[in-house]
């Protein structure tokens, strides 16, 4: 299925937001390699920018999320270029089997430790129990090309992701397959969640009326003998687990 339906457009008309699909996937992954992998606080603290050989393993996590058919791409209307993306995933109260298998298969410490951190977040705080729900959509990875920052693209990706989740909550199947395979049946999400590791995404969550379920110190997480706190760039004091009900 190839659906070029524009979900929304930026106020100045320069950026269009579409559901991420097969023809946009590789370009969206490249955006993440040039933004999220090298700038996101946990990735930086775990040394991912200095281990580019691990990028291919990180790409597998993006593709895993994208298979759910609810990710979003931001497109420069004039050039047709993907300039931002939000990789979103259905999450359920049951523990995912993905992370243990993925971690075991990783050859590079940076990618392995990013996955360990993501797994650990789920272990130490159960957002589903906290919200008394069974399913949700996680805004998992958001990245914007450096030259397109400060134009409200990240915030709009959050907004569009919530709109898509609301459609699913109403029973509308607005998903799109990235590999032409049939999409698995998924329960209607009851919440949208985001783990925010920078003051930028925390401000976006605040502006969009997310509620803060939990706040963590970076010092709580130690990998290969090093606490994240000692390597996180200045500007963000903590990690926050945010949610909005649908």
ChimeraX attribute file (.defattr): number of C-alpha atoms within 10 A of each C-alpha:
attribute: neighborCount
match mode: 1-to-1
recipient: residues
	/A:1	11
	/A:2	12
	/A:3	11
	/A:4	11
	/A:5	10
	/A:6	12
	/A:7	13
	/A:8	16
	/A:9	16
	/A:10	15
	/A:11	9
	/A:12	7
	/A:13	11
	/A:14	12
	/A:15	24
	/A:16	22
	/A:17	25
	/A:18	22
	/A:19	28
	/A:20	28
	/A:21	26
	/A:22	18
	/A:23	11
	/A:24	18
	/A:25	21
	/A:26	14
	/A:27	17
	/A:28	26
	/A:29	24
	/A:30	19
	/A:31	21
	/A:32	28
	/A:33	20
	/A:34	15
	/A:35	18
	/A:36	23
	/A:37	27
	/A:38	19
	/A:39	18
	/A:40	21
	/A:41	24
	/A:42	26
	/A:43	22
	/A:44	20
	/A:45	22
	/A:46	25
	/A:47	19
	/A:48	26
	/A:49	21
	/A:50	13
	/A:51	15
	/A:52	17
	/A:53	14
	/A:54	19
	/A:55	20
	/A:56	13
	/A:57	19
	/A:58	24
	/A:59	18
	/A:60	13
	/A:61	18
	/A:62	21
	/A:63	16
	/A:64	13
	/A:65	22
	/A:66	25
	/A:67	26
	/A:68	20
	/A:69	24
	/A:70	27
	/A:71	30
	/A:72	28
	/A:73	27
	/A:74	29
	/A:75	23
	/A:76	17
	/A:77	15
	/A:78	10
	/A:79	8
	/A:80	11
	/A:81	15
	/A:82	25
	/A:83	24
	/A:84	29
	/A:85	32
	/A:86	30
	/A:87	29
	/A:88	29
	/A:89	23
	/A:90	22
	/A:91	21
	/A:92	18
	/A:93	15
	/A:94	9
	/A:95	12
	/A:96	12
	/A:97	8
	/A:98	12
	/A:99	18
	/A:100	12
	/A:101	10
	/A:102	17
	/A:103	19
	/A:104	9
	/A:105	11
	/A:106	16
	/A:107	12
	/A:108	18
	/A:109	17
	/A:110	26
	/A:111	28
	/A:112	21
	/A:113	21
	/A:114	21
	/A:115	20
	/A:116	17
	/A:117	20
	/A:118	14
	/A:119	17
	/A:120	13
	/A:121	16
	/A:122	14
	/A:123	10
	/A:124	8
	/A:125	13
	/A:126	15
	/A:127	23
	/A:128	19
	/A:129	10
	/A:130	10
	/A:131	14
	/A:132	11
	/A:133	15
	/A:134	17
	/A:135	20
	/A:136	27
	/A:137	25
	/A:138	25
	/A:139	25
	/A:140	19
	/A:141	21
	/A:142	24
	/A:143	28
	/A:144	25
	/A:145	18
	/A:146	13
	/A:147	8
	/A:148	13
	/A:149	13
	/A:150	10
	/A:151	13
	/A:152	13
	/A:153	24
	/A:154	22
	/A:155	19
	/A:156	19
	/A:157	26
	/A:158	22
	/A:159	16
	/A:160	21
	/A:161	23
	/A:162	22
	/A:163	15
	/A:164	21
	/A:165	28
	/A:166	20
	/A:167	17
	/A:168	21
	/A:169	17
	/A:170	13
	/A:171	12
	/A:172	12
	/A:173	16
	/A:174	12
	/A:175	19
	/A:176	23
	/A:177	21
	/A:178	24
	/A:179	16
	/A:180	12
	/A:181	10
	/A:182	10
	/A:183	14
	/A:184	10
	/A:185	8
	/A:186	14
	/A:187	15
	/A:188	21
	/A:189	24
	/A:190	21
	/A:191	23
	/A:192	26
	/A:193	26
	/A:194	22
	/A:195	22
	/A:196	25
	/A:197	20
	/A:198	20
	/A:199	15
	/A:200	14
	/A:201	18
	/A:202	22
	/A:203	14
	/A:204	18
	/A:205	25
	/A:206	13
	/A:207	10
	/A:208	14
	/A:209	13
	/A:210	19
	/A:211	15
	/A:212	18
	/A:213	16
	/A:214	15
	/A:215	14
	/A:216	14
	/A:217	12
	/A:218	21
	/A:219	14
	/A:220	9
	/A:221	17
	/A:222	15
	/A:223	15
	/A:224	8
	/A:225	7
	/A:226	13
	/A:227	16
	/A:228	22
	/A:229	19
	/A:230	12
	/A:231	17
	/A:232	22
	/A:233	16
	/A:234	10
	/A:235	10
	/A:236	15
	/A:237	16
	/A:238	17
	/A:239	19
	/A:240	22
	/A:241	21
	/A:242	22
	/A:243	24
	/A:244	19
	/A:245	16
	/A:246	17
